[in-house]
Amino acid sequence: MGERRQRVCPVECAGGLDNRVRRWFQNPGKILGPYIKEGMTVLDVGCGPGFFSLEMARLVGASGRVISADLQEGMLQKLRSKISGSALEKRIILHQSAAHEIGVKDSVDFVLAFYMVHEVPDQQKFLTEIKSLLKPKGLLLIVEPPMHVSRKAFEETVARAQNTGFAVSERPYVFLSKAVVLKNT
C-alpha cells in the first residue's frame, strides 16, 4: 500500500491537472464526445480534481450519471467543491476507491482511465475489475502520458486488456499521449 501511494499523483499537484492550458491541448469535450451519450452511466476512474468528470456530466445530461472514483479523498474534495450547488452535483457520484480495487458496484457504459493505469500496481486485476463493471459492448478509454509510459509498456497494457477479453476498437489521437479505446466483448 505504501508503494502505491508514492506512485499516485499527490493532491498538491491537482492544479497542474486542471487548468486552462491543459484544456486547450486536451479538450475534454473533443476527447470524450465520440464515446459518451446522454443517459449513459460512466466511470471516471482516477478522476483527480475532476478535469474530465465535469464534461462527462454535461455529456450524459440530466438522465445520466458520472461515477468519479479516486483513491485520495483530497482529490474528491476538490471535485466536491467545484460541483457544490450546481446542476452537475446531481449527476456526479463521488466514490473513494480502496488501495487495490475501485470498489464500484454499478454497471457502466463507459470507463475513462486517463493518465492513471501506469500507477496501478496490478494492471491485470484492474482490467478484470473494469471488465466486470462494463456493460456488454461498453467502452474503456485508456490514455497514458509518454513521459511515464514507454511505447512497449503501453502495448503490454493493451495486450493485458486483450487477454482479459477486451478488443481494440480504435486508437484515437490525444495530444501528448498514447491512447486506446477497448470494447468489452
C-alpha positions as MATLAB code, in Angstrom:
seq = 'MGERRQRVCPVECAGGLDNRVRRWFQNPGKILGPYIKEGMTVLDVGCGPGFFSLEMARLVGASGRVISADLQEGMLQKLRSKISGSALEKRIILHQSAAHEIGVKDSVDFVLAFYMVHEVPDQQKFLTEIKSLLKPKGLLLIVEPPMHVSRKAFEETVARAQNTGFAVSERPYVFLSKAVVLKNT';
ca = [
       0.000    0.000    0.000;
       2.800    2.464    0.802;
       4.460    1.899   -2.589;
       1.220    2.663   -4.422;
       0.685    5.914   -2.547;
       4.167    7.080   -3.575;
       3.348    6.428   -7.238;
      -0.008    8.256   -7.232;
      -0.067   11.899   -8.264;
      -0.346   13.837   -4.986;
      -3.233   16.180   -4.199;
      -0.748   19.062   -4.042;
      -0.284   18.707   -7.827;
      -4.030   18.934   -8.569;
      -3.711   22.437  -10.013;
      -1.471   21.095  -12.767;
      -4.142   18.542  -13.652;
      -6.920   21.086  -14.112;
      -6.084   24.345  -15.859;
      -6.847   26.364  -18.997;
      -3.637   25.440  -20.774;
      -4.351   21.724  -20.414;
      -7.950   22.284  -21.521;
      -6.654   23.855  -24.694;
      -4.373   20.878  -25.513;
      -6.594   18.126  -24.096;
     -10.142   19.381  -24.531;
     -12.420   17.001  -22.566;
     -15.377   17.556  -24.901;
     -13.383   16.678  -28.009;
     -11.756   13.655  -26.398;
     -14.921   12.217  -24.816;
     -17.687   13.437  -27.145;
     -17.455   10.492  -29.551;
     -17.963    7.950  -26.745;
     -20.372    9.432  -24.183;
     -24.051    9.957  -24.948;
     -26.979   11.337  -23.000;
     -28.429    8.931  -20.440;
     -25.264    6.850  -20.002;
     -23.709    5.816  -16.712;
     -19.974    6.446  -16.942;
     -16.962    5.979  -14.675;
     -14.025    8.370  -14.378;
     -11.523    6.173  -12.581;
      -8.652    8.122  -11.032;
     -10.696   11.284  -11.544;
      -8.319   13.568   -9.653;
      -9.815   17.064   -9.258;
     -12.455   16.332  -11.918;
     -10.902   17.714  -15.095;
     -12.851   15.153  -17.170;
     -15.718   14.456  -14.733;
     -17.328   17.851  -15.300;
     -17.501   17.405  -19.078;
     -18.648   13.807  -18.647;
     -21.549   15.109  -16.534;
     -22.506   17.574  -19.258;
     -22.370   14.856  -21.920;
     -24.540   12.336  -20.003;
     -27.180   15.001  -19.412;
     -29.769   15.131  -16.662;
     -30.739   11.477  -17.189;
     -27.166   10.160  -16.938;
     -24.681    9.628  -14.120;
     -20.952   10.003  -13.652;
     -19.159    7.986  -11.009;
     -15.975    9.871  -10.169;
     -13.640    7.499   -8.354;
     -10.295    8.334   -6.810;
      -8.025    6.816   -4.214;
      -7.427   10.153   -2.498;
     -10.121   11.919   -0.501;
      -8.317   15.221   -1.170;
      -8.918   14.887   -4.920;
     -12.589   14.061   -4.333;
     -12.876   17.085   -2.044;
     -11.567   19.350   -4.817;
     -14.223   17.976   -7.182;
     -16.913   18.230   -4.483;
     -16.064   21.939   -4.103;
     -16.381   22.511   -7.869;
     -19.827   20.943   -8.182;
     -21.367   22.036   -4.886;
     -24.638   23.855   -5.515;
     -24.584   23.288   -9.285;
     -26.800   21.131  -11.511;
     -23.810   18.824  -12.043;
     -23.854   17.896   -8.356;
     -26.903   15.678   -9.005;
     -25.168   13.858  -11.865;
     -21.788   13.173  -10.252;
     -21.384   10.486   -7.603;
     -18.095   10.707   -5.698;
     -16.533    7.374   -4.767;
     -13.332    6.794   -2.817;
     -11.581    3.681   -4.072;
      -9.615    1.308   -1.872;
      -5.889    0.776   -2.366;
      -6.284   -2.343   -4.513;
      -9.768   -2.079   -6.014;
     -12.072    0.507   -7.484;
     -14.986   -0.882   -5.484;
     -17.814    0.445   -7.668;
     -20.828   -1.875   -7.845;
     -22.843   -0.223  -10.654;
     -22.719   -1.365  -14.281;
     -21.414    1.342  -16.599;
     -21.466    2.111  -20.320;
     -18.066    3.792  -20.496;
     -14.887    3.998  -18.405;
     -12.188    6.638  -18.646;
      -8.729    5.808  -17.286;
      -6.722    8.945  -18.100;
      -3.049    9.102  -17.084;
      -3.525    6.611  -14.267;
      -3.148    2.986  -15.409;
       0.634    3.213  -15.042;
       0.041    3.964  -11.332;
      -1.866    0.699  -10.783;
       0.336   -1.995   -9.204;
      -1.724   -4.933  -10.564;
      -2.973   -3.985  -14.016;
      -4.440   -7.430  -14.692;
      -6.641   -7.221  -11.598;
      -7.594   -3.647  -12.503;
      -8.598   -4.585  -16.056;
     -10.570   -7.586  -14.821;
     -12.490   -5.326  -12.431;
     -13.168   -2.797  -15.203;
     -14.433   -5.593  -17.461;
     -16.827   -6.753  -14.742;
     -18.232   -3.198  -14.419;
     -18.691   -2.540  -18.128;
     -21.917   -3.466  -19.838;
     -21.620   -5.693  -22.933;
     -20.058   -3.644  -25.751;
     -19.157   -0.933  -23.227;
     -16.000    1.058  -23.914;
     -12.826    1.695  -21.944;
     -10.617    4.612  -22.968;
      -7.067    4.336  -21.654;
      -4.793    7.338  -22.124;
      -1.236    7.364  -20.800;
       1.470   10.049  -20.670;
       4.563    9.467  -22.840;
       6.913   10.766  -20.132;
       5.898    7.971  -17.732;
       4.892    5.172  -20.109;
       7.052    3.827  -22.935;
       5.512    2.526  -26.151;
       6.484   -1.012  -25.066;
       4.837   -0.625  -21.644;
       1.690    0.797  -23.247;
       1.468   -2.098  -25.698;
       1.894   -4.517  -22.768;
      -1.143   -2.873  -21.132;
      -3.121   -3.241  -24.361;
      -2.100   -6.907  -24.581;
      -3.209   -7.469  -20.958;
      -6.562   -5.909  -21.808;
      -6.940   -8.170  -24.837;
      -6.071  -11.200  -22.686;
      -8.806  -10.088  -20.285;
     -11.363  -10.155  -23.097;
     -11.285   -6.616  -24.459;
     -10.983   -5.916  -28.178;
      -9.173   -2.885  -29.571;
     -11.826   -0.622  -31.083;
      -9.632    2.303  -32.123;
      -6.531    4.283  -31.296;
      -7.620    7.915  -31.126;
      -5.214   10.819  -31.219;
      -4.836   12.557  -27.853;
      -2.201   15.295  -27.680;
       0.999   14.253  -25.888;
      -0.433   10.822  -25.099;
      -0.771    7.182  -26.011;
      -4.434    6.191  -26.286;
      -6.616    3.179  -26.996;
     -10.353    2.520  -26.933;
     -11.190   -1.020  -25.862;
     -14.574   -2.705  -26.267;
     -15.959   -5.166  -23.754;
     -16.638   -8.336  -25.740;
];
